[in-house]
Amino acid sequence: MTDPRQTTRPPEGEQNPPWWDDFPTGSNGLPPPRGFPDLSPVIALVDALRRVVPVELQEQFNALQRELLMTIRALIDWYLERLESQQRPTVVEDIPID
């Protein structure tokens, strides 16, 4: 099975598939990857801030990080509850037995 991310444009003279132009393309001509965004720049920024914060403010910065993580957790919980409430009810059909 081939990886769709490794799909390249057809050679010159060949026609692109009809769905190809529906996707925005990056610098390599491939559609941008889908899924969870890369959080490594955010983590690097927080780590850099942690190193710059003076010792006197370290406890307050730790409390700020904790509050931020708790807020993110609350958002995830809210979103999961929203997804669960949108699930379709199970349709049950009675089949008569003769």
VOMIFI-807774 format. One record per residue: residue number from 1; residue in three letters; x, y, z of N, C-alpha, C in turn; chain. Coordinates in Angstrom, 1 decimal. Layout:
REM VOMIFI-807774
NUM, ALA, X, Y, Z, X, Y, Z, X, Y, Z, A
...
//
This chain:
REM VOMIFI-807774
1, MET, 0.8, -1.2, 0.0, 0.0, 0.0, 0.0, 0.9, 1.2, 0.0, A
2, THR, 0.6, 2.2, -0.8, 1.4, 3.4, -0.9, 0.9, 4.5, 0.1, A
3, ASP, 1.8, 5.3, 0.5, 1.5, 6.4, 1.4, 1.0, 7.6, 0.6, A
4, PRO, -0.2, 8.1, 0.9, -0.7, 9.2, 0.1, 0.1, 10.4, 0.2, A
5, ARG, 0.9, 10.6, 1.3, 1.7, 11.8, 1.4, 2.9, 11.7, 0.5, A
6, GLN, 3.2, 10.6, -0.1, 4.3, 10.5, -1.0, 3.9, 10.6, -2.4, A
7, THR, 2.6, 10.9, -2.6, 2.1, 11.1, -4.0, 2.6, 12.4, -4.6, A
8, THR, 3.1, 12.3, -5.8, 3.6, 13.5, -6.5, 2.7, 13.8, -7.7, A
9, ARG, 2.9, 15.0, -8.2, 2.2, 15.3, -9.4, 2.6, 14.4, -10.5, A
10, PRO, 1.6, 14.2, -11.4, 2.0, 13.4, -12.6, 3.0, 14.1, -13.5, A
11, PRO, 3.7, 13.4, -14.3, 4.7, 14.0, -15.2, 4.0, 15.0, -16.1, A
12, GLU, 4.7, 15.9, -16.7, 4.2, 16.8, -17.6, 3.5, 16.1, -18.8, A
13, GLY, 2.4, 16.6, -19.2, 1.7, 16.0, -20.3, 0.6, 15.1, -19.8, A
14, GLU, 0.7, 14.6, -18.6, -0.4, 13.7, -18.0, -1.3, 14.6, -17.3, A
15, GLN, -2.6, 14.2, -17.2, -3.6, 15.0, -16.6, -3.6, 14.7, -15.1, A
16, ASN, -3.8, 15.8, -14.2, -3.9, 15.6, -12.8, -5.3, 14.9, -12.5, A
17, PRO, -5.4, 14.2, -11.4, -6.7, 13.6, -11.1, -7.7, 14.8, -10.8, A
18, PRO, -9.0, 14.6, -10.9, -9.9, 15.7, -10.8, -9.9, 16.3, -9.4, A
19, TRP, -9.5, 15.5, -8.4, -9.6, 16.0, -7.0, -8.3, 16.8, -6.6, A
20, TRP, -7.3, 16.8, -7.5, -6.0, 17.3, -7.1, -6.0, 18.8, -6.8, A
21, ASP, -6.7, 19.6, -7.5, -6.8, 21.0, -7.3, -7.6, 21.5, -6.1, A
22, ASP, -8.3, 20.5, -5.5, -9.1, 20.9, -4.3, -8.2, 21.1, -3.1, A
23, PHE, -7.0, 20.6, -3.1, -6.1, 20.6, -2.0, -5.1, 21.8, -2.2, A
24, PRO, -4.9, 22.6, -1.1, -3.8, 23.6, -1.2, -2.5, 22.8, -1.1, A
25, THR, -1.5, 23.3, -1.8, -0.2, 22.6, -1.8, 0.8, 23.4, -1.1, A
26, GLY, 1.8, 22.7, -0.6, 2.9, 23.3, 0.1, 4.1, 23.6, -0.9, A
27, SER, 5.2, 23.9, -0.4, 6.4, 24.2, -1.3, 6.8, 22.9, -2.1, A
28, ASN, 6.5, 21.7, -1.6, 6.9, 20.5, -2.3, 5.8, 20.0, -3.2, A
29, GLY, 4.7, 20.8, -3.4, 3.6, 20.4, -4.3, 2.7, 19.4, -3.7, A
30, LEU, 2.9, 19.0, -2.4, 2.0, 18.0, -1.8, 1.0, 18.7, -0.9, A
31, PRO, -0.2, 18.1, -0.7, -1.1, 18.7, 0.2, -0.5, 18.8, 1.6, A
32, PRO, -0.9, 19.8, 2.4, -0.3, 19.9, 3.7, -0.8, 18.7, 4.6, A
33, PRO, 0.0, 18.2, 5.5, -0.5, 17.1, 6.3, -1.6, 17.5, 7.2, A
34, ARG, -2.5, 16.5, 7.5, -3.7, 16.8, 8.3, -3.4, 16.1, 9.7, A
35, GLY, -4.1, 16.5, 10.7, -4.0, 15.9, 12.0, -3.6, 17.0, 13.0, A
36, PHE, -3.0, 16.5, 14.1, -2.7, 17.3, 15.2, -1.6, 18.3, 14.9, A
37, PRO, -1.7, 19.6, 15.2, -0.6, 20.5, 14.9, 0.6, 20.2, 15.7, A
38, ASP, 1.8, 20.6, 15.2, 3.0, 20.4, 15.8, 3.2, 21.4, 17.0, A
39, LEU, 3.3, 20.9, 18.2, 3.4, 21.8, 19.3, 4.8, 22.0, 19.8, A
40, SER, 5.8, 21.5, 19.1, 7.2, 21.6, 19.6, 7.6, 23.1, 19.7, A
41, PRO, 7.2, 24.0, 18.8, 7.6, 25.4, 19.0, 7.0, 26.0, 20.2, A
42, VAL, 5.8, 25.6, 20.6, 5.2, 26.2, 21.8, 5.9, 25.6, 23.0, A
43, ILE, 6.3, 24.4, 23.0, 7.0, 23.8, 24.1, 8.4, 24.4, 24.3, A
44, ALA, 9.0, 24.6, 23.1, 10.3, 25.3, 23.2, 10.2, 26.7, 23.7, A
45, LEU, 9.2, 27.4, 23.4, 9.0, 28.8, 23.9, 8.8, 28.8, 25.4, A
46, VAL, 7.9, 27.9, 25.9, 7.7, 27.8, 27.3, 9.0, 27.4, 28.0, A
47, ASP, 9.8, 26.5, 27.5, 11.0, 26.1, 28.1, 12.0, 27.3, 28.1, A
48, ALA, 12.0, 28.1, 27.1, 12.9, 29.2, 27.0, 12.5, 30.3, 28.1, A
49, LEU, 11.1, 30.5, 28.2, 10.6, 31.4, 29.2, 11.0, 30.9, 30.6, A
50, ARG, 10.9, 29.6, 30.8, 11.2, 29.1, 32.1, 12.6, 29.4, 32.5, A
51, ARG, 13.5, 29.3, 31.6, 14.9, 29.6, 31.8, 15.2, 31.1, 32.1, A
52, VAL, 14.4, 31.9, 31.5, 14.6, 33.4, 31.6, 14.0, 34.0, 32.9, A
53, VAL, 12.9, 33.3, 33.4, 12.2, 33.8, 34.5, 13.1, 33.9, 35.8, A
54, PRO, 13.2, 35.0, 36.4, 14.0, 35.1, 37.7, 13.6, 34.1, 38.7, A
55, VAL, 14.5, 33.8, 39.6, 14.2, 32.8, 40.7, 13.0, 33.3, 41.6, A
56, GLU, 12.9, 34.6, 41.8, 11.8, 35.2, 42.6, 10.4, 34.9, 42.0, A
57, LEU, 10.4, 34.8, 40.6, 9.1, 34.6, 40.0, 8.8, 33.2, 39.5, A
58, GLN, 9.8, 32.3, 39.8, 9.6, 30.9, 39.4, 8.4, 30.3, 39.9, A
59, GLU, 8.0, 30.5, 41.1, 6.8, 29.9, 41.7, 5.5, 30.4, 41.0, A
60, GLN, 5.5, 31.7, 40.7, 4.4, 32.2, 40.0, 4.3, 31.7, 38.5, A
61, PHE, 5.4, 31.5, 37.9, 5.5, 31.0, 36.6, 5.0, 29.5, 36.5, A
62, ASN, 5.4, 28.8, 37.5, 4.9, 27.4, 37.7, 3.4, 27.3, 37.8, A
63, ALA, 2.9, 28.3, 38.6, 1.4, 28.3, 38.8, 0.7, 28.7, 37.5, A
64, LEU, 1.3, 29.6, 36.7, 0.8, 30.0, 35.4, 0.7, 28.8, 34.5, A
65, GLN, 1.8, 28.0, 34.5, 1.9, 26.8, 33.6, 0.8, 25.8, 34.0, A
66, ARG, 0.6, 25.6, 35.3, -0.4, 24.7, 35.8, -1.8, 25.2, 35.4, A
67, GLU, -2.1, 26.4, 35.5, -3.4, 27.0, 35.1, -3.6, 26.8, 33.6, A
68, LEU, -2.6, 27.0, 32.8, -2.7, 26.9, 31.4, -3.0, 25.4, 31.0, A
69, LEU, -2.3, 24.5, 31.7, -2.5, 23.1, 31.4, -3.9, 22.6, 31.9, A
70, MET, -4.4, 23.1, 33.0, -5.7, 22.8, 33.5, -6.8, 23.4, 32.5, A
71, THR, -6.5, 24.5, 32.0, -7.5, 25.1, 31.0, -7.5, 24.3, 29.7, A
72, ILE, -6.4, 23.8, 29.3, -6.3, 23.0, 28.1, -7.1, 21.7, 28.4, A
73, ARG, -6.9, 21.1, 29.6, -7.6, 19.9, 29.9, -9.1, 20.1, 30.0, A
74, ALA, -9.5, 21.2, 30.5, -11.0, 21.5, 30.5, -11.5, 21.7, 29.1, A
75, LEU, -10.8, 22.3, 28.2, -11.2, 22.4, 26.8, -11.3, 21.0, 26.2, A
76, ILE, -10.4, 20.1, 26.4, -10.4, 18.8, 25.9, -11.6, 18.1, 26.4, A
77, ASP, -11.9, 18.1, 27.7, -13.1, 17.5, 28.3, -14.3, 18.0, 27.7, A
78, TRP, -14.4, 19.3, 27.6, -15.7, 19.9, 27.0, -15.9, 19.4, 25.6, A
79, TYR, -14.8, 19.4, 24.8, -14.9, 18.9, 23.4, -15.3, 17.4, 23.3, A
80, LEU, -14.8, 16.6, 24.2, -15.1, 15.2, 24.2, -16.6, 15.0, 24.6, A
81, GLU, -17.1, 15.8, 25.6, -18.5, 15.7, 25.9, -19.4, 16.1, 24.8, A
82, ARG, -18.9, 17.1, 24.0, -19.7, 17.6, 22.9, -19.7, 16.5, 21.8, A
83, LEU, -18.6, 15.8, 21.6, -18.6, 14.8, 20.6, -19.5, 13.6, 21.0, A
84, GLU, -19.5, 13.3, 22.3, -20.3, 12.1, 22.8, -21.8, 12.5, 22.7, A
85, SER, -22.1, 13.7, 22.9, -23.6, 14.1, 22.8, -24.1, 14.1, 21.4, A
86, GLN, -23.2, 14.1, 20.4, -23.6, 14.2, 19.0, -23.7, 12.8, 18.4, A
87, GLN, -23.4, 11.7, 19.2, -23.5, 10.4, 18.6, -24.9, 10.1, 18.3, A
88, ARG, -25.1, 9.4, 17.2, -26.4, 9.0, 16.8, -27.0, 7.9, 17.7, A
89, PRO, -28.3, 8.0, 18.0, -28.9, 6.9, 18.8, -29.0, 5.7, 18.0, A
90, THR, -28.9, 4.6, 18.7, -28.9, 3.3, 18.0, -30.4, 3.0, 17.6, A
91, VAL, -30.5, 2.6, 16.3, -31.8, 2.3, 15.8, -32.0, 0.8, 15.9, A
92, VAL, -33.1, 0.5, 16.6, -33.4, -0.9, 16.8, -34.7, -1.3, 16.1, A
93, GLU, -34.7, -2.3, 15.3, -35.8, -2.7, 14.5, -36.3, -4.0, 15.1, A
94, ASP, -37.6, -4.1, 15.4, -38.2, -5.3, 15.8, -38.5, -6.2, 14.6, A
95, ILE, -38.0, -7.4, 14.7, -38.2, -8.4, 13.7, -39.2, -9.5, 14.2, A
96, PRO, -40.4, -9.6, 13.6, -41.3, -10.5, 14.1, -40.9, -12.0, 13.9, A
97, ILE, -41.1, -12.8, 14.9, -40.7, -14.2, 14.8, -42.0, -15.0, 14.6, A
98, ASP, -42.1, -15.8, 13.5, -43.3, -16.5, 13.3, -43.2, -18.0, 13.8, A
//
